[in-house]
Amino acid sequence: MKLELGYIDINNIEFSSESKVENGTLYVNQDAITKMILEDENIKSVKLDIAHPGDSVRITPVKDVIQPRVKVEGPGGIFPGVISKVDTVGSGKTNALRGCAVVTAGKIVGFQEGIIDMTGPGAQYTPFSKLHNLVVVCEPVDGLLQHDYERSVRMAGLKTATYLGELGKAITPDETKVFETPSLKEGMKLYPDLPRVVYVQMLQSQGLLHDTYVYGVDAKRTLSTMIYPTELMDGAIISGNCVSACDKNTTYHHLNNPVVQDMFAQHGKTLNFVGVIITNENVYLADKQRSSDWTAKLCELLGVDGAIVSQEGFGNPDTDLIMNCKKIEGKGVKTVIITDEYAGQNGKSQSLADADPAATAVVTGGNANQVIVLPKLDKVIGTLDYVDKIAGGHEGSLAADGTITAELQVITGATNELGFNCLSAR
């Protein structure tokens, strides 16, 4: 499967009477987007705002971050099974607006939502401070259930990103990258001397607002399976969860998965990138055993030499991570796991809730319990009403002078377990 991904650089966002992309500026018609979102009877009001890198702006509580994309050629459309009809995506041509994102915010859905600071020390911990962000703040109608509110805000973000992505359909990209995955048979012929490596992506699926969707299907209802890596780039996997902000995979993360990007960069050079196995993180032991069994079985069936496994979330999913690692290693496949740590504020506690001697190669996204002080910023998009309640905060996190003292958990993407973050041991 071959995908040509064209990047259209966006250096600015402005509100305008006409939505268009021109000379690197994304012009946005507020009325058109507001009208589209308010078609959902669950949304009482919506407000659009803009946050640029370096602005003295704090966005909270953040729900999702989404990059605008559009299919230019090939089957299907962006976000299949959700926005577009159910077709297999990942081939043809797709354009992406690079340098900008849609950020959804508003009244809190669950306690695990986050903060994006566009300047100051907090901005150093999130990649989204480097983007020009169109923030969609949605307020629900009175009495709306949390799950219904989450779905409405999720759809508002996806619809807005799709609307903006369409603006780039006829524009010549500033850069085009080609990603191609040969069939298993072709790959073995092309690179007989290179180690065959598969990427295992664990998807958050604990339920209770901890959900991920694959072609529109809740991941907790799926079994471990294979997909082409380019399917992710067309939005086959989207976020619908309120797991701790620091290590949740937003839809932006799925579209720009750095593990996939790095493995493509090494494909045909140091390794043979076979493809992606997706597996869930359900809460019951039988489900964990079943999914990890299937993941290891697929690795064996594919005859791979190595596997990279990425986690999402912490605590309960640590068991899934170690089960996957132990069973894949048990098939004779060298395995590397990517996680983050909850090692206490002093860094001295056990980092994961589970462990096994088979986990000999571990990449960490950092310690989510690390304490950070965020100074008051000039403007808040959303509300500060929930800073003390979100994961990583505590009673008194928000001081009278506007300063926030909390753990890195509160910052969206700070310890992301795809490695899509700013922390490094180098």
Protein Blocks (a to p, Z undefined) as FASTA:
>chain_A
ZZdddddddfbdcddfbdcdeehiacddfklmmmmmmmpmkbmbdcdddddehiacdddd
dfbdcdddddfbdedjehehklmccddehiajddddehiacddedddfbfcdcdddfedj
klmmpcklmpccddddddddehiafklmmmmmmmmmmmmmmmmmmmmmmpccfbdcdddd
ddfklmmmmmmmbccddddddddfeggoiacdeehiafklpccddddfklmmnopaccfb
fbdfklpccfklmmmomklmmmmmmgokloccfbdcdddddfbfklmmmmmmmmmmmmmm
nopabdcdddedehjlmmmmmmmmmmmmmnopacdddddddebjnopacfbfbdcfklmb
ccdebjfkbccdddddfbdchjfklmmmmghiaehkacfkopacddfklpghklocklpa
fbdfZZ
